[in-house]
C-alpha cells in the first residue's frame, strides 16, 4: 500500500480444493500427494510447449467439516503465465477407496481461476 491505496498486482498465498466426499485426513494431509507447478511457454520449432516448474514450499491441511484441502504457499506467487495443481492417486476417501486416478487443475494466467483440466 502507498498512502492507503493498493499498488502492484495481487498475489496468491494458497488454494482450497473442495471435495464432494468424505476424505481420509491422513491421506489428504500428505504434501507428497500433490504437485504444484508454475507454467511457462517455450517455443519449439513451430509449436508451443508448456514447461512446468515445481513449487516445493507448501503445506497441506484438511478441514473435515467442509471436506476441503488447503494448499498454503510458503511465500507469495503471482502465476503470471499460469500453473497447475496435480492431485496424485494417493488421496483416498475415508472408506479407503482411492480417488479416480490423477486429477489435474489448471491455474489460469495471473492465478485468478482454477479449473479441472
PEZINOR-V823581 format. One record per run of one state. SS is the DSSP state (a for helix, b for strand, c for the rest). FROM is the first residue (numbers start at 1). LEN is the number of residues. If there is no record, write none. Layout:
# PEZINOR-V823581
ss->{SS/SS}
from->{FROM/FROM}
len->{LEN/LEN}
This chain:
# PEZINOR-V823581
ss->{c/b/c/b/c/b/c/b/c/a/c/a/b/c/b/c/b/c/b/c/b/c/b/c/b/c/b/c/a/c/b/c}
from->{1/2/3/5/6/12/19/23/24/25/29/31/34/45/47/55/58/64/68/78/83/88/92/94/98/99/103/108/109/112/114/117}
len->{1/1/2/1/6/7/4/1/1/4/2/3/11/2/8/3/6/4/10/5/5/4/2/4/1/4/5/1/3/2/3/1}
